[in-house]
Amino acid sequence: MEYKQVILVREDLKLPKGKMAVQVAHASVDASLKSEKDKINGWKKQGMKKVVLKVKDLNELYKYLQEAKDSGLKTALVKDAGRTVLKPGTVTCVSIGPDDEKKIDKITGKLRITD
């Protein structure tokens, strides 16, 4: 089995690259901490593949979050603390996995990589 983790980022927020990087890191760590140990170990052995994809807005982000949950995938929803460029509580991204790459791709396979 090939493992990966996908992080979905809201395109409508137009986050500065540094801010986006931090939000993606929060999402990756949070979902990893929730994941099963055997999946984390397999993912680590394969190089911890991560892919950052864009969604157009909050509604689309929630759509993919729900699909991932319905498929039994571990997820993490990130809300910003509001200390820099966003209002407190702004939902910025969602992480899915690490888990079976094919299972994740069934949900997120049509999305594009962030710029």
N, C-alpha and C positions, 0 to 999 in steps of 0.2 A: 504494500500500500504506500502511495506517495502522500505525504502530508503537506499542508500549507495553511497559512492564515491570511485572511483578507480583511482589509480595513476600508470601510466606505466613508468618504468625506463629502460633506455638503458643498457643492459648487457655488450655490447662491451666496454663501458667506464671503467669498473672495478673500480667504484667509491669507495673510502674508506667509511666505514659505516657512519661516521660523516657527510661527504660531501653529501652522499645519503640522510641522514635524513633531512638536510637543504633544499636540492632541492625538496624533497617530501613535506616539509612544505610550501615552496613557492607555489608549484602547488596546494596544498589543499586550501590555503588561497585565491589565485587568482581566482580559479574556484568558490569557495564559494561566493566571492564578486560579481561575475557575475550572480549568480543563483537567481531564483525567491524566494521571501520572504516566500511564503507558503511552498515551498519545503525545504528551510532551517529550518523553524520552525518544520516541520514534522521530518526531519532528526535529529534535536537537541533532540526532545522528545524521539526518538528511540535510543539515545546514540551516534549519529554521526559515524556510521560504516564506516571505511575506509579499503581498501585492496590495498596493493602495489604488483603489478605484474611486471614481467620482459618481455621485448621484446628484440630481438637479436641485433637490430641496428637502425640507424636513419630511414632507409626506412620502416622498420616494424612499428616504432613509428608513422610516418606520415600516414601510411595505416590505423591504428586504429584511429588516430586523425580525418581523413577524414570521416571514417565510423560513428564516433560519431557525427560529425557535420551534416552529411547527415541525421542522425536520430533525429536531433533537440535537442541533448544534449548539455549542456553548457560544455565548455572545457577551459583549460588553458595550453599554451605551455611555458615551462620554458627554458630560455637561461641564461647560467652562466655569471656572471660579469667578470670572469677571474682573480680574486684576489688571488686564491690559486692554485689548482691543474689542472685547465682546462684553455684553451685559451678563451679569451673573445668571447662571442656569441655562445659558444658550446651549442647545444640543448641537455638537459639532460632528461627531462621527460614531461609527459602530464597528466593532471588531467581531469577526466570525472565525472560530477555531482557535488553535490548530486542530485540524481534523482531516479526514479523507478528502484529498483534492477533488475527486470526482463528485463527491457529495456537495461540496461547496460550489463547484462550478455549475451544478444544476440550477443553483439559485442566482449566482452572480456572473456567470459566464458571458453574458451579453454586455456587461458594463465596460466602460473604457478606463484606461489608466489615467491618473491625474497628470496634469501638465507640470 
